[in-house]
Amino acid sequence: PIDGASDHRVSEALYLSDPDGHGIEIYRDRPRREWPFVKGSLGMTTDPLDARGLMAADRSKTPWEGIDPATVMGHVHLHVADLAAAEHFYVDLLGMDLMQHFGGQAGFVSAGGYHHHLGLNTWAGVGAPPSPADAARLLSFELIVPDAANLGALVEQLRAGGVAVSATEDAWSALDPSSNRVNLRGTKSE
C-alpha cells in the first residue's frame, strides 16, 4: 500500500514501506530549470501531490512491463544522531554541497547541483543509536567519485579530519559519525 504522496517542487513522489518497515520513495524529477531557489537555497517543499494530474499525464495504453533499465537510485535518506556532525562529514570532509535545511531536523546534500543525493535526518531521534547488528538495516551505500585523483584527495581529507578509512577490494570505506558505512569508489571505467 502507498503510505503517502508529495509534491516537493523538484520532484513528485510516492511513499511506501518494504516488508521490514523501511521507507521507499519512488519519484520523478522535474526539469532542473523548474526547481525553485529562494535566497540561494533550494526551495523543496512537502505539498500535496496532484495524483489526478499525474495519472492523466500517462496517456499511453501500453501495459507496464517493468521498471526502465535506465532507472537509477536518486537519493538515500540516512538516520543520523547529530545533524551538525553529519553535515561536517558530508559537506566539509567529503565536499558535498548543502542544498537545503529542513528546520533542525534534516539537511539535504548533493554533488553537481542535484537537489539531494543524501538526506541526513534526525527523524529517529536526536542522539538515536545505530540499528542493532541483527536488525534489517542499511549495511552500506556507495558514492561514485568521477576520477582517481579526487578519490585519493577525499580519502586523505577524511583521514586528516580524524576519520578511519580502510581499503576494500575495489573501494575505500569509512563510517560517518552515526556509523553509516559509506564506500567511496572511482567510476567503473577506472
Residue frames as a rotation matrix with the C-alpha (Angstrom) as fourth column:
PRO 1
0.567 0.824 0.000 0.00
0.824 -0.567 0.000 0.00
0.000 0.000 -1.000 0.00
ILE 2
-0.113 -0.543 0.832 1.02
0.449 -0.775 -0.445 3.59
0.887 0.323 0.331 -0.56
ASP 3
-0.145 -0.050 -0.988 1.96
0.986 -0.086 -0.140 5.39
-0.078 -0.995 0.062 2.67
GLY 4
0.261 0.205 -0.943 1.92
0.281 -0.951 -0.129 8.89
-0.924 -0.231 -0.306 1.22
ALA 5
0.177 -0.180 0.967 2.41
0.975 -0.103 -0.198 11.16
0.136 0.978 0.157 -1.76
SER 6
0.340 -0.127 -0.932 4.06
0.410 -0.872 0.268 14.58
-0.847 -0.473 -0.244 -2.05
ASP 7
0.713 -0.239 0.659 4.97
0.523 -0.444 -0.728 17.32
0.467 0.863 -0.191 -4.46
HIS 8
0.329 -0.693 -0.642 8.43
0.786 -0.176 0.593 18.56
-0.524 -0.699 0.486 -3.45
ARG 9
0.818 0.089 -0.569 8.60
-0.192 -0.889 -0.415 21.20
-0.542 0.449 -0.710 -6.25
VAL 10
-0.218 -0.878 -0.427 11.77
-0.908 0.023 0.418 19.48
-0.357 0.479 -0.802 -7.51
SER 11
-0.927 -0.039 -0.373 10.07
-0.181 0.917 0.355 16.10
0.329 0.396 -0.857 -7.81
GLU 12
0.166 0.970 0.180 6.78
-0.925 0.089 0.370 14.25
0.343 -0.228 0.911 -7.40
ALA 13
-0.770 -0.632 -0.087 6.92
-0.517 0.698 -0.496 11.30
0.374 -0.337 -0.864 -5.02
LEU 14
0.552 0.800 -0.235 5.03
-0.464 0.529 0.710 8.26
0.693 -0.283 0.663 -3.80
TYR 15
-0.437 -0.681 0.588 5.98
-0.868 0.148 -0.473 6.63
0.235 -0.717 -0.656 -0.49
LEU 16
0.695 0.572 -0.435 5.64
-0.387 0.808 0.445 3.01
0.606 -0.141 0.783 0.58
SER 17
0.184 -0.614 0.767 7.33
-0.932 0.139 0.334 0.66
-0.312 -0.777 -0.547 3.04
ASP 18
-0.331 -0.347 -0.878 9.19
-0.586 0.804 -0.097 -2.59
0.740 0.482 -0.469 2.45
PRO 19
0.402 0.581 -0.707 8.24
0.134 0.727 0.674 -5.70
0.906 -0.366 0.214 4.49
ASP 20
-0.213 -0.562 -0.799 10.71
0.908 0.188 -0.375 -4.65
0.360 -0.805 0.471 7.23
GLY 21
0.587 0.575 -0.571 9.15
0.753 -0.647 0.123 -1.21
-0.298 -0.501 -0.812 7.54
HIS 22
-0.486 -0.800 -0.353 11.87
0.521 -0.589 0.617 0.74
-0.701 0.116 0.703 5.71
GLY 23
0.435 0.683 -0.587 10.57
-0.018 -0.645 -0.764 3.70
-0.900 0.343 -0.268 3.75
ILE 24
-0.480 -0.481 0.734 10.87
0.756 0.198 0.624 3.72
-0.445 0.854 0.269 -0.03
GLU 25
0.150 0.458 -0.876 10.33
-0.165 -0.862 -0.479 6.82
-0.975 0.216 -0.053 -2.14
ILE 26
-0.259 -0.135 0.956 9.58
0.896 0.336 0.290 6.45
-0.361 0.932 0.034 -5.83
TYR 27
0.295 0.327 -0.898 9.82
0.180 -0.942 -0.284 9.77
-0.938 -0.078 -0.337 -7.58
ARG 28
0.323 -0.158 0.933 10.08
0.937 -0.082 -0.338 11.65
0.130 0.984 0.121 -10.83
ASP 29
-0.455 -0.557 -0.695 12.31
0.595 -0.771 0.227 14.69
-0.662 -0.310 0.682 -11.04
ARG 30
0.838 0.532 -0.118 11.05
0.315 -0.650 -0.692 17.87
-0.445 0.543 -0.712 -12.58
PRO 31
0.435 -0.710 0.554 13.43
0.670 -0.155 -0.726 19.52
0.601 0.687 0.409 -15.07
ARG 32
-0.269 -0.650 -0.711 16.15
0.956 -0.269 -0.116 21.49
-0.116 -0.711 0.694 -13.23
ARG 33
-0.818 -0.051 0.573 15.04
0.254 -0.926 0.280 24.73
0.517 0.375 0.770 -14.85
GLU 34
0.156 0.967 0.203 11.80
-0.018 -0.202 0.979 24.41
0.988 -0.157 -0.014 -12.82
TRP 35
0.020 -0.175 -0.984 13.49
0.917 0.396 -0.052 23.90
0.399 -0.901 0.168 -9.43
PRO 36
0.768 0.345 0.539 12.76
0.158 -0.919 0.362 26.85
0.620 -0.193 -0.760 -7.11
PHE 37
-0.309 -0.860 -0.406 15.67
0.828 -0.033 -0.560 28.62
0.469 -0.509 0.722 -5.45
VAL 38
0.807 0.538 0.242 14.97
0.297 -0.725 0.621 31.04
0.510 -0.429 -0.746 -2.60
LYS 39
0.772 -0.568 0.285 17.86
-0.633 -0.648 0.424 33.26
-0.056 -0.507 -0.860 -1.45
GLY 40
-0.111 -0.914 -0.391 20.38
-0.934 0.231 -0.274 30.82
0.340 0.335 -0.879 -2.92
SER 41
-0.748 -0.079 0.658 18.84
-0.420 0.826 -0.377 27.78
-0.514 -0.559 -0.651 -1.25
LEU 42
-0.842 0.454 -0.291 16.77
-0.015 0.519 0.854 25.14
0.539 0.724 -0.430 -2.97
GLY 43
-0.554 0.716 0.425 13.10
-0.829 -0.426 -0.363 25.58
-0.079 -0.553 0.829 -2.06
MET 44
-0.734 0.327 -0.595 11.97
0.095 0.917 0.387 21.98
0.672 0.227 -0.704 -1.67
THR 45
-0.388 0.702 0.598 8.55
-0.917 -0.362 -0.169 21.61
0.098 -0.614 0.784 -0.07
THR 46
-0.959 0.276 0.063 6.20
0.266 0.955 -0.132 18.87
-0.096 -0.109 -0.989 1.04
ASP 47
-0.520 0.806 -0.283 2.97
-0.798 -0.576 -0.176 19.81
-0.305 0.134 0.943 -0.69
PRO 48
0.213 0.668 0.713 0.04
-0.188 0.744 -0.641 17.57
-0.959 0.003 0.284 -1.69
LEU 49
-0.852 -0.479 0.213 0.65
0.049 0.330 0.943 15.60
-0.522 0.813 -0.258 -4.88
ASP 50
-0.046 0.809 -0.586 -1.72
-0.898 -0.290 -0.332 16.20
-0.438 0.510 0.740 -7.78
ALA 51
-0.538 -0.187 0.822 -2.39
-0.075 0.982 0.174 12.48
-0.840 0.032 -0.542 -8.24
ARG 52
0.512 0.787 0.343 -5.14
0.348 0.175 -0.921 13.02
-0.785 0.591 -0.185 -10.82
GLY 53
0.741 -0.295 -0.603 -2.86
-0.613 -0.664 -0.429 15.22
-0.273 0.687 -0.673 -12.90
LEU 54
-0.343 -0.917 0.202 -0.06
-0.778 0.398 0.487 12.70
-0.527 0.010 -0.850 -12.62
MET 55
-0.296 0.315 0.902 -2.30
0.271 0.933 -0.237 9.85
-0.916 0.174 -0.362 -13.75
ALA 56
0.765 0.640 -0.076 -3.75
0.149 -0.290 -0.945 11.94
-0.627 0.712 -0.317 -16.58
ALA 57
0.278 -0.750 -0.600 -0.22
-0.830 -0.502 0.243 12.67
-0.484 0.431 -0.762 -17.84
ASP 58
-0.750 -0.493 0.441 0.19
-0.247 0.827 0.506 8.99
-0.614 0.271 -0.742 -18.72
ARG 59
0.166 0.834 -0.526 -1.86
-0.849 -0.151 -0.506 8.73
-0.501 0.531 0.683 -21.88
SER 60
-0.649 -0.466 -0.602 -0.20
-0.723 0.625 0.296 5.52
0.238 0.627 -0.742 -23.07
LYS 61
0.515 0.851 0.102 -2.34
-0.856 0.505 0.109 2.46
0.041 -0.143 0.989 -23.43
THR 62
0.053 -0.574 -0.817 0.60
-0.336 0.760 -0.556 0.06
0.941 0.303 -0.153 -23.28
PRO 63
0.921 0.269 -0.281 0.76
0.135 0.456 0.880 -2.31
0.364 -0.849 0.384 -20.31
TRP 64
0.514 -0.758 0.401 3.53
-0.855 -0.416 0.311 -1.83
-0.069 -0.503 -0.862 -17.78
GLU 65
0.793 -0.287 -0.537 6.39
-0.012 0.875 -0.485 -4.22
0.609 0.391 0.690 -18.50
GLY 66
0.469 -0.632 -0.617 8.65
0.883 0.340 0.323 -3.48
0.006 -0.696 0.718 -15.56
ILE 67
0.646 -0.291 -0.706 10.97
0.133 -0.867 0.479 -0.76
-0.752 -0.404 -0.522 -14.44
ASP 68
0.931 -0.349 -0.104 13.01
-0.223 -0.322 -0.920 1.00
0.288 0.880 -0.378 -17.12
PRO 69
0.585 -0.765 -0.268 16.59
0.790 0.612 -0.022 -0.39
0.181 -0.199 0.963 -17.14
ALA 70
-0.219 -0.681 0.699 17.91
0.438 -0.709 -0.553 3.19
0.872 0.185 0.453 -17.13
THR 71
0.778 0.558 0.287 16.28
-0.029 -0.425 0.905 3.85
0.627 -0.712 -0.315 -13.73
VAL 72
-0.346 -0.935 -0.074 18.77
0.185 0.009 -0.983 4.96
0.920 -0.354 0.170 -11.07
MET 73
0.224 0.268 -0.937 18.79
0.972 0.005 0.234 5.31
0.068 -0.963 -0.259 -7.29
GLY 74
0.387 0.007 0.922 18.35
0.339 -0.931 -0.135 9.06
0.857 0.365 -0.363 -6.94
HIS 75
-0.209 -0.467 0.859 18.98
-0.665 -0.576 -0.475 9.51
0.717 -0.671 -0.190 -3.25
VAL 76
-0.105 0.090 -0.990 19.20
0.609 0.793 0.008 7.81
0.786 -0.602 -0.138 0.12
HIS 77
0.454 0.244 0.857 18.00
-0.525 -0.704 0.479 9.14
0.720 -0.667 -0.191 3.47
LEU 78
-0.324 -0.646 -0.691 20.23
0.365 0.589 -0.721 8.39
0.873 -0.486 0.045 6.45
HIS 79
0.881 0.465 -0.089 19.17
0.226 -0.247 0.942 8.50
0.416 -0.850 -0.323 10.08
VAL 80
-0.220 -0.962 0.160 21.83
0.280 -0.220 -0.935 10.48
0.935 -0.161 0.317 11.91
ALA 81
0.131 0.207 -0.969 22.24
0.979 0.126 0.160 11.11
0.155 -0.970 -0.186 15.63
ASP 82
0.067 -0.253 -0.965 23.72
0.416 -0.872 0.257 14.60
-0.907 -0.418 0.047 15.25
LEU 83
0.822 0.367 0.435 22.85
0.531 -0.219 -0.819 16.70
-0.205 0.904 -0.375 12.21
ALA 84
0.798 -0.563 -0.215 25.77
-0.572 -0.820 0.020 19.12
-0.188 0.107 -0.976 12.60
ALA 85
-0.073 -0.856 0.512 28.29
-0.445 0.488 0.751 16.25
-0.892 -0.173 -0.417 12.84
ALA 86
0.194 0.223 0.955 26.76
0.648 0.702 -0.296 14.56
-0.737 0.676 -0.008 9.79
GLU 87
0.980 0.173 0.099 26.87
0.190 -0.660 -0.727 17.78
-0.060 0.731 -0.680 7.77
HIS 88
0.426 -0.900 -0.090 30.51
-0.735 -0.402 0.546 18.29
-0.528 -0.166 -0.833 8.77
PHE 89
-0.170 -0.483 0.859 31.34
0.062 0.865 0.498 14.78
-0.983 0.138 -0.117 7.50
TYR 90
0.212 0.360 0.909 29.46
0.840 0.408 -0.358 15.01
-0.500 0.839 -0.215 4.19
VAL 91
0.961 0.178 0.214 29.95
0.264 -0.825 -0.500 18.71
0.088 0.537 -0.839 3.40
ASP 92
0.700 -0.714 0.010 33.26
-0.667 -0.649 0.365 19.71
-0.254 -0.263 -0.931 4.97
LEU 93
-0.108 -0.805 0.583 35.13
-0.421 0.568 0.707 16.41
-0.901 -0.169 -0.400 4.59
LEU 94
-0.177 0.076 0.981 33.54
0.658 0.751 0.060 14.81
-0.732 0.656 -0.183 1.52
GLY 95
-0.890 -0.335 -0.310 32.93
0.058 -0.757 0.651 18.10
-0.453 0.561 0.693 -0.28
MET 96
-0.368 0.837 0.405 29.22
0.910 0.236 0.340 17.72
0.189 0.494 -0.849 -0.96
ASP 97
-0.822 0.163 0.546 27.01
-0.093 -0.984 0.154 20.80
0.562 0.076 0.824 -1.24
LEU 98
-0.683 0.668 -0.295 24.37
0.489 0.119 -0.864 21.61
-0.542 -0.734 -0.409 1.37
MET 99
-0.754 0.437 0.490 21.27
0.413 -0.264 0.872 22.24
0.510 0.860 0.019 -0.73
GLN 100
0.010 0.813 0.582 18.66
-0.387 -0.533 0.752 22.83
0.922 -0.232 0.310 1.98
HIS 101
-0.993 -0.110 0.047 17.93
-0.080 0.312 -0.947 22.58
0.089 -0.944 -0.318 5.69
PHE 102
-0.042 0.991 -0.123 14.57
0.105 0.127 0.986 21.34
0.994 0.028 -0.109 6.90
GLY 103
0.867 0.274 0.416 14.40
-0.324 -0.325 0.889 23.02
0.379 -0.905 -0.193 10.26
GLY 104
-0.022 -0.882 0.471 16.90
-0.997 0.053 0.054 21.48
-0.072 -0.468 -0.881 12.66
GLN 105
0.470 0.380 0.797 15.74
-0.453 0.879 -0.152 18.01
-0.758 -0.289 0.585 11.62
ALA 106
0.549 -0.195 0.813 17.28
0.637 0.727 -0.256 17.40
-0.540 0.659 0.524 8.22
GLY 107
0.031 -0.567 -0.823 19.89
-0.547 -0.699 0.461 18.52
-0.836 0.436 -0.332 5.74
PHE 108
0.838 0.266 0.476 19.93
0.256 0.580 -0.773 17.68
-0.482 0.770 0.418 2.06
VAL 109
0.069 -0.924 -0.377 23.34
-0.466 -0.364 0.807 17.34
-0.882 0.120 -0.455 0.40
SER 110
0.888 0.223 0.403 24.44
0.242 0.518 -0.820 16.63
-0.392 0.826 0.406 -3.14
ALA 111
-0.369 -0.925 -0.093 27.17
0.254 -0.197 0.947 16.84
-0.894 0.326 0.307 -5.74
GLY 112
-0.865 -0.111 0.489 26.85
0.495 -0.034 0.868 18.53
-0.080 0.993 0.085 -9.11
GLY 113
-0.869 0.494 -0.005 23.85
-0.493 -0.866 0.081 20.69
0.035 0.073 0.997 -8.21
TYR 114
-0.479 0.730 -0.487 21.32
0.276 0.653 0.705 17.85
0.833 0.203 -0.515 -7.80
HIS 115
0.299 0.660 0.689 18.52
-0.466 -0.529 0.709 18.54
0.833 -0.533 0.149 -5.26
HIS 116
0.198 -0.430 0.881 19.91
-0.947 0.148 0.285 15.86
-0.253 -0.891 -0.377 -2.94
HIS 117
-0.104 -0.317 -0.943 21.83
-0.450 0.860 -0.239 12.63
0.887 0.399 -0.232 -3.16
LEU 118
-0.601 -0.091 -0.794 21.66
0.606 0.595 -0.527 12.22
0.521 -0.798 -0.302 0.61
GLY 119
0.348 0.666 0.660 19.02
-0.291 -0.593 0.751 13.25
0.891 -0.454 -0.012 3.08
LEU 120
-0.707 -0.573 -0.414 20.52
0.295 0.293 -0.909 13.45
0.643 -0.765 -0.038 6.57
ASN 121
0.057 0.836 0.546 17.80
-0.409 -0.479 0.777 13.39
0.911 -0.268 0.314 9.20
THR 122
-0.923 -0.300 0.241 17.22
-0.312 0.216 -0.925 13.02
0.225 -0.929 -0.293 12.93
TRP 123
-0.088 0.995 -0.049 13.68
-0.800 -0.041 0.599 11.69
0.593 0.092 0.800 12.49
ALA 124
0.216 0.104 -0.971 14.58
0.325 0.930 0.172 8.58
0.921 -0.353 0.167 14.53
GLY 125
0.935 0.141 -0.324 15.57
0.352 -0.302 0.886 10.97
0.027 -0.943 -0.332 17.34
VAL 126
0.479 -0.808 0.342 18.49
-0.595 -0.586 -0.550 13.26
0.645 0.060 -0.762 18.15
GLY 127
-0.251 -0.692 0.677 21.19
-0.964 0.241 -0.111 11.06
-0.086 -0.681 -0.728 19.65
ALA 128
0.780 0.601 0.170 19.48
-0.579 0.798 -0.167 7.87
-0.236 0.031 0.971 18.43
PRO 129
-0.135 -0.860 0.493 21.88
-0.429 0.499 0.753 4.91
-0.893 -0.110 -0.436 18.37
PRO 130
-0.588 -0.110 -0.802 22.60
-0.797 0.251 0.550 2.95
0.141 0.962 -0.235 15.18
SER 131
0.559 0.788 -0.258 20.35
-0.755 0.613 0.235 -0.01
0.343 0.063 0.937 14.39
PRO 132
0.349 -0.418 0.839 21.37
-0.532 0.649 0.544 -3.25
-0.771 -0.636 0.004 16.14
ALA 133
-0.597 -0.728 -0.338 23.66
-0.705 0.275 0.654 -5.51
-0.383 0.628 -0.677 14.11
ASP 134
-0.856 0.283 0.434 20.95
0.343 0.937 0.065 -8.18
-0.388 0.204 -0.899 13.82
ALA 135
0.061 0.911 -0.407 18.27
0.058 -0.411 -0.910 -5.74
-0.996 0.032 -0.078 12.56
ALA 136
0.215 0.091 0.972 17.17
0.972 0.074 -0.222 -5.38
-0.093 0.993 -0.073 8.95
ARG 137
0.584 -0.127 -0.802 19.04
0.140 -0.957 0.254 -2.21
-0.799 -0.261 -0.541 8.04
LEU 138
0.915 -0.388 -0.109 21.21
-0.249 -0.330 -0.911 -0.42
0.318 0.860 -0.399 5.53
LEU 139
0.677 -0.730 -0.097 24.64
0.664 0.548 0.509 -2.06
-0.319 -0.409 0.855 5.67
SER 140
-0.423 -0.804 -0.417 26.39
0.407 -0.580 0.706 0.45
-0.810 0.129 0.573 3.42
PHE 141
0.841 0.529 0.110 25.95
0.316 -0.317 -0.894 2.73
-0.439 0.787 -0.434 0.45
GLU 142
-0.078 -0.898 0.433 28.30
0.902 0.121 0.415 3.79
-0.425 0.422 0.801 -2.29
LEU 143
0.679 0.136 -0.721 29.38
-0.136 -0.942 -0.306 7.17
-0.721 0.306 -0.621 -3.61
ILE 144
0.461 -0.504 0.731 30.94
0.877 0.383 -0.290 7.12
-0.133 0.775 0.618 -7.07
VAL 145
0.322 -0.488 -0.811 33.79
0.005 -0.856 0.517 9.63
-0.947 -0.171 -0.273 -7.45
PRO 146
0.933 0.254 -0.254 34.42
-0.227 -0.131 -0.965 10.79
-0.278 0.958 -0.065 -11.04
ASP 147
0.581 -0.765 -0.277 38.22
-0.254 0.153 -0.955 10.38
0.773 0.626 -0.105 -11.08
ALA 148
0.444 -0.466 -0.765 41.04
0.709 0.705 -0.017 8.69
0.547 -0.535 0.643 -9.19
ALA 149
-0.612 -0.709 0.349 42.77
0.361 -0.644 -0.675 11.95
0.703 -0.287 0.650 -8.21
ASN 150
-0.168 0.642 0.748 39.60
-0.684 -0.622 0.381 13.21
0.710 -0.447 0.544 -6.50
LEU 151
0.738 0.433 -0.518 39.09
-0.008 0.773 0.634 9.84
0.675 -0.464 0.574 -4.82
GLY 152
-0.017 -0.849 -0.528 42.60
0.801 0.304 -0.516 9.91
0.599 -0.432 0.675 -3.34
ALA 153
-0.713 -0.221 0.665 42.13
-0.067 -0.923 -0.379 13.50
0.698 -0.315 0.644 -2.18
LEU 154
0.285 0.896 0.341 38.84
-0.603 -0.109 0.790 12.61
0.745 -0.431 0.509 -0.46
VAL 155
0.618 -0.136 -0.774 40.47
0.486 0.840 0.240 9.70
0.618 -0.525 0.586 1.36
GLU 156
-0.472 -0.873 -0.123 43.26
0.692 -0.280 -0.665 11.98
0.546 -0.399 0.736 2.58
GLN 157
-0.490 0.367 0.791 40.77
-0.415 -0.896 0.159 14.68
0.767 -0.251 0.591 3.59
LEU 158
0.655 0.728 -0.202 38.78
-0.219 0.438 0.872 12.15
0.723 -0.527 0.446 5.64
ARG 159
0.312 -0.625 -0.716 41.95
0.806 0.573 -0.149 10.92
0.503 -0.530 0.682 7.34
ALA 160
-0.701 -0.576 0.421 43.04
0.320 -0.781 -0.536 14.50
0.638 -0.240 0.732 8.07
GLY 161
-0.141 0.760 0.634 39.62
-0.651 -0.554 0.519 15.01
0.746 -0.339 0.573 9.66
GLY 162
-0.587 -0.211 0.782 40.23
-0.791 0.357 -0.498 12.09
-0.174 -0.910 -0.376 12.02
VAL 163
0.560 0.828 0.018 38.09
-0.783 0.536 -0.316 9.55
-0.272 0.163 0.949 10.15
ALA 164
-0.351 -0.615 0.706 39.36
-0.284 0.789 0.545 5.96
-0.892 -0.009 -0.452 9.90
VAL 165
0.494 0.421 -0.761 39.35
-0.847 0.035 -0.530 4.89
-0.197 0.906 0.374 6.25
SER 166
-0.132 -0.517 0.846 40.03
-0.211 0.848 0.486 1.33
-0.969 -0.114 -0.221 5.15
ALA 167
-0.484 -0.109 -0.868 40.71
-0.874 0.004 0.487 -0.15
-0.050 0.994 -0.097 1.73
THR 168
0.367 0.559 0.744 38.44
-0.283 0.829 -0.483 -2.86
-0.886 -0.033 0.462 0.38
GLU 169
0.004 -0.389 0.921 38.99
0.695 0.663 0.277 -4.84
-0.719 0.639 0.273 -2.80
ASP 170
-0.383 -0.105 0.918 37.86
0.878 -0.350 0.327 -2.02
0.287 0.931 0.226 -5.08
ALA 171
0.459 0.559 0.690 36.83
0.246 -0.827 0.506 0.90
0.854 -0.062 -0.517 -2.84
TRP 172
-0.831 -0.535 0.150 37.59
0.030 -0.312 -0.949 2.89
0.555 -0.785 0.276 0.29
SER 173
0.145 0.914 -0.379 35.28
0.511 0.259 0.820 2.52
0.847 -0.313 -0.429 3.26
ALA 174
-0.907 -0.361 0.218 34.53
0.016 -0.547 -0.837 4.78
0.421 -0.756 0.502 6.24
LEU 175
-0.138 0.859 -0.494 31.87
0.979 0.195 0.065 5.25
0.152 -0.474 -0.867 8.91
ASP 176
-0.129 0.178 0.976 30.13
0.051 -0.981 0.185 8.59
0.990 0.074 0.118 9.25
PRO 177
-0.753 -0.254 0.607 29.60
-0.522 -0.330 -0.787 9.96
0.400 -0.909 0.115 12.80
SER 178
0.086 0.860 0.503 26.36
-0.966 0.196 -0.169 7.92
-0.244 -0.472 0.847 13.10
SER 179
-0.443 -0.439 0.782 28.02
-0.320 0.892 0.319 4.66
-0.838 -0.109 -0.535 11.98
ASN 180
0.820 0.572 0.000 26.52
-0.158 0.226 -0.961 4.70
-0.549 0.789 0.276 8.48
ARG 181
-0.098 -0.901 0.423 29.07
0.357 0.365 0.860 2.96
-0.929 0.235 0.286 6.24
VAL 182
0.803 0.235 -0.548 29.96
-0.377 -0.512 -0.772 4.83
-0.462 0.826 -0.323 3.07
ASN 183
0.157 -0.730 0.665 32.04
0.656 0.581 0.482 3.20
-0.738 0.361 0.570 0.35
LEU 184
0.458 -0.133 -0.879 33.91
-0.517 -0.844 -0.142 5.53
-0.723 0.520 -0.455 -1.98
ARG 185
0.106 -0.349 0.931 34.68
0.610 0.762 0.216 4.17
-0.785 0.545 0.293 -5.42
GLY 186
-0.667 -0.350 -0.658 36.03
-0.334 -0.650 0.683 5.56
-0.666 0.675 0.317 -8.67
THR 187
0.254 0.766 -0.590 33.98
-0.913 -0.010 -0.407 5.30
-0.318 0.642 0.697 -11.84
LYS 188
0.690 0.133 0.711 33.61
-0.088 0.991 -0.100 1.80
-0.718 0.007 0.696 -13.25
SER 189
0.943 -0.334 0.006 35.91
0.031 0.070 -0.997 2.67
0.332 0.940 0.076 -16.18
GLU 190
0.342 -0.861 0.377 38.91
-0.890 -0.425 -0.163 3.14
0.300 -0.280 -0.912 -13.85
